[in-house]
């Protein structure tokens, strides 16, 4: 009885072992695939500029005087910006403050007065007006300036365009490789994609006092915009026949 049972087990084990190569071969054939990466790039000119402007009053005898001084100067700057076509929704206040200013004499703190400041960030959609906005706001009293950031208003549209180029690139590579290997491409098994957007780049201008009444400082500067590149990467996994 034991011998028969052992023989039966050996027979079953033999059947299992003999079927393994066929099963592995079938799985290998079913899982044959190839992964291809594609890259697509789109060059574009920025269509948005963001710029920071500000007014600081310097030391004033009281907080009330500092605020009046700030209000008069800043409203003039704001009007100059709006007159150049910048809409209200594209103007954002980033700072409004009144601070005491102290001197130190013989280790003792003495109040000198108060200084008020206000800063805004503006979004400029007509890039041809960047220089005029800088010049006219300076004439009206802006004495603080940040760096210009150039960006793209609708990057998703460009991402789609770059992704299409990346897919086309991957498809071409897949056909070339399949031909070299002597195989045929099958269905797409998986697909993944990513896009790289350029960081907003800066045309740096250090914050510094700028005399609003100085005609030389109020001239419109040239502001080159340059170009930006959006890159899409895709990975396509094909079945192989």
C-alpha positions as CSV (number, residue, x, y, z in Angstrom):
1,X,0.0,0.0,0.0
2,X,2.8,2.3,0.9
3,X,4.6,1.5,-2.4
4,X,1.6,2.2,-4.5
5,X,1.0,5.5,-2.7
6,X,4.7,6.5,-3.1
7,X,4.5,5.6,-6.8
8,X,1.4,7.7,-7.1
9,X,3.2,10.7,-5.6
10,X,6.2,10.2,-7.7
11,X,4.0,10.1,-10.8
12,X,2.2,13.3,-9.8
13,X,5.5,15.0,-9.0
14,X,6.9,13.9,-12.4
15,X,3.9,15.3,-14.2
16,X,4.3,18.7,-12.3
17,X,8.0,18.9,-13.1
18,X,7.6,18.0,-16.7
19,X,4.9,20.7,-17.1
20,X,7.0,23.5,-15.6
21,X,9.1,24.4,-18.7
22,X,5.9,24.7,-20.8
23,X,4.2,26.9,-18.2
24,X,7.3,29.1,-17.8
25,X,7.6,29.4,-21.6
26,X,3.9,30.4,-21.9
27,X,4.2,32.9,-19.2
28,X,7.4,34.4,-20.7
29,X,5.6,34.6,-24.1
30,X,2.6,36.2,-22.5
31,X,4.8,38.7,-20.5
32,X,7.1,39.7,-23.4
33,X,7.2,43.5,-23.4
34,X,9.3,46.4,-24.2
35,X,9.5,49.8,-22.4
36,X,10.3,52.9,-24.4
37,X,10.9,56.4,-23.2
38,X,10.0,59.5,-25.3
39,X,10.9,63.1,-24.9
40,X,9.0,66.2,-26.2
41,X,10.0,69.8,-25.9
42,X,8.2,73.0,-26.6
43,X,9.8,76.4,-26.8
44,X,7.7,79.4,-25.9
45,X,7.9,83.1,-25.0
46,X,6.6,84.1,-21.6
47,X,3.4,86.0,-21.7
48,X,3.2,87.2,-18.1
49,X,5.5,89.3,-16.0
50,X,5.2,89.7,-12.3
51,X,6.9,92.6,-10.6
52,X,7.0,94.0,-7.0
53,X,6.8,97.8,-6.4
54,X,6.8,99.6,-3.1
55,X,6.8,102.9,-1.3
56,X,8.6,103.5,2.0
57,X,8.3,106.9,3.7
58,X,11.5,107.1,5.6
59,X,11.4,108.3,9.2
60,X,8.4,110.6,10.0
61,X,7.7,112.4,13.2
62,X,4.6,110.4,14.0
63,X,2.6,107.3,12.9
64,X,-0.2,109.6,11.6
65,X,2.2,111.6,9.5
66,X,3.9,108.5,8.1
67,X,0.5,107.1,7.1
68,X,-0.6,110.2,5.3
69,X,2.7,110.4,3.5
70,X,2.5,106.8,2.5
71,X,-1.1,107.1,1.4
72,X,-0.5,110.1,-0.9
73,X,2.6,108.6,-2.5
74,X,1.3,105.1,-2.8
75,X,-2.1,106.1,-4.3
76,X,-0.1,108.0,-7.0
77,X,2.0,105.0,-7.8
78,X,-1.1,102.8,-7.9
79,X,-2.9,105.2,-10.3
80,X,0.2,105.2,-12.6
81,X,0.2,101.4,-12.7
82,X,-3.5,101.3,-13.5
83,X,-3.2,103.9,-16.2
84,X,-0.8,101.6,-18.0
85,X,-3.6,99.0,-18.4
86,X,-2.9,96.8,-15.3
87,X,-6.3,95.6,-14.0
88,X,-7.2,95.7,-10.3
89,X,-7.4,91.9,-10.2
90,X,-3.8,91.7,-11.2
91,X,-2.6,93.9,-8.3
92,X,-2.0,92.3,-4.9
93,X,-0.8,93.9,-1.7
94,X,2.0,91.9,-0.2
95,X,3.0,94.3,2.7
96,X,1.5,97.2,4.6
97,X,3.3,98.3,7.8
98,X,4.1,101.1,10.2
99,X,7.1,100.6,12.4
100,X,8.8,102.7,15.1
101,X,12.4,103.7,14.4
102,X,14.7,103.9,17.4
103,X,18.2,105.3,18.1
104,X,20.5,104.0,20.7
105,X,22.4,106.5,22.8
106,X,24.6,105.3,25.7
107,X,22.8,102.0,25.7
108,X,19.4,103.7,25.9
109,X,16.7,103.4,23.3
110,X,15.2,106.6,22.0
111,X,12.3,106.9,19.6
112,X,13.3,108.7,16.3
113,X,9.9,108.5,14.7
114,X,7.8,106.1,12.5
115,X,8.3,104.7,9.1
116,X,5.4,103.3,6.9
117,X,5.7,101.1,3.8
118,X,3.5,99.3,1.4
119,X,4.3,96.8,-1.3
120,X,2.3,95.4,-4.2
121,X,2.9,92.6,-6.7
122,X,1.6,93.4,-10.1
123,X,0.9,91.0,-13.0
124,X,1.7,92.6,-16.4
125,X,0.0,91.0,-19.4
126,X,1.2,93.4,-22.0
127,X,5.0,92.8,-21.8
128,X,5.7,95.8,-24.0
129,X,4.6,98.1,-21.1
130,X,7.0,96.7,-18.5
131,X,9.5,99.6,-19.0
132,X,6.8,102.3,-19.0
133,X,5.2,100.9,-15.8
134,X,8.6,100.9,-14.0
135,X,9.4,104.4,-15.2
136,X,6.0,106.0,-14.4
137,X,5.6,104.4,-11.0
138,X,9.1,105.7,-10.1
139,X,8.2,109.2,-11.1
140,X,5.1,109.0,-8.8
141,X,7.2,107.9,-5.8
142,X,7.9,104.2,-5.9
143,X,11.2,103.8,-4.2
144,X,11.3,100.0,-3.7
145,X,11.5,97.5,-6.5
146,X,11.8,93.7,-6.6
147,X,12.7,91.2,-9.4
148,X,10.7,90.6,-12.5
149,X,9.4,87.0,-12.9
150,X,8.5,85.8,-16.4
151,X,6.0,83.0,-16.6
152,X,3.5,81.4,-18.9
153,X,-0.2,82.0,-18.2
154,X,-1.5,78.7,-19.6
155,X,1.3,76.1,-19.1
156,X,-1.2,73.1,-19.4
157,X,-1.8,73.8,-23.1
158,X,2.0,73.7,-23.7
159,X,2.3,70.6,-21.6
160,X,-0.2,68.8,-23.8
161,X,1.7,69.8,-26.9
162,X,5.0,68.6,-25.5
163,X,3.4,65.4,-24.4
164,X,2.1,64.7,-27.9
165,X,5.7,65.2,-29.2
166,X,7.0,62.8,-26.5
167,X,4.5,60.1,-27.5
168,X,5.4,60.5,-31.2
169,X,9.1,60.2,-30.2
170,X,8.4,57.0,-28.2
171,X,6.4,55.4,-30.9
172,X,9.1,56.0,-33.5
173,X,11.8,54.5,-31.2
174,X,9.5,51.5,-30.5
175,X,9.1,50.8,-34.2
176,X,12.8,51.1,-34.9
177,X,13.7,48.8,-32.0
178,X,11.0,46.2,-32.8
179,X,12.3,46.1,-36.4
180,X,15.9,45.6,-35.1
181,X,14.8,42.8,-32.8
182,X,12.7,41.1,-35.4
183,X,9.5,41.3,-33.3
184,X,6.1,42.9,-33.8
185,X,4.7,45.5,-31.4
186,X,1.4,44.6,-29.7
187,X,-1.0,46.5,-27.5
188,X,0.1,49.2,-25.1
189,X,0.3,47.7,-21.6
190,X,1.1,50.8,-19.5
191,X,1.7,54.5,-20.1
192,X,3.1,57.1,-17.8
193,X,4.0,60.8,-18.3
194,X,5.5,63.7,-16.6
195,X,6.3,67.3,-17.5
196,X,9.0,69.7,-16.5
197,X,8.0,73.4,-16.2
198,X,10.7,76.0,-16.1
199,X,10.8,78.0,-12.8
200,X,9.9,81.6,-13.3
201,X,13.1,83.3,-14.0
202,X,14.1,86.6,-12.6
203,X,15.4,89.8,-14.0
204,X,16.9,90.9,-10.7
205,X,16.7,94.4,-9.5
206,X,17.7,94.9,-5.9
207,X,15.4,96.9,-3.7
208,X,16.9,100.3,-3.4
209,X,15.9,103.9,-3.0
210,X,14.9,105.5,-6.3
211,X,14.4,109.2,-6.5
212,X,11.0,109.8,-8.1
213,X,11.8,113.3,-9.3
214,X,15.0,112.2,-11.0
215,X,14.4,112.1,-14.8
216,X,17.4,109.8,-15.5
217,X,16.0,107.1,-13.2
218,X,12.6,107.5,-14.8
219,X,13.6,106.5,-18.3
220,X,12.0,103.3,-19.6
221,X,14.5,100.5,-19.5
222,X,14.7,97.7,-22.1
223,X,13.4,94.4,-20.6
224,X,14.3,91.4,-22.7
225,X,11.8,88.5,-22.3
226,X,13.7,85.6,-23.7
227,X,12.2,82.1,-24.1
228,X,11.2,79.2,-21.9
229,X,11.2,75.4,-22.6
230,X,8.6,72.9,-21.4
231,X,9.7,69.3,-21.5
232,X,7.4,66.2,-21.3
233,X,8.7,62.7,-20.7
234,X,6.6,59.6,-21.4
235,X,7.2,55.8,-20.9
236,X,5.2,53.4,-23.0
237,X,5.3,49.6,-22.4
238,X,4.3,47.6,-25.4
239,X,3.4,43.9,-25.7
240,X,5.6,42.0,-28.1
241,X,4.2,39.5,-30.6
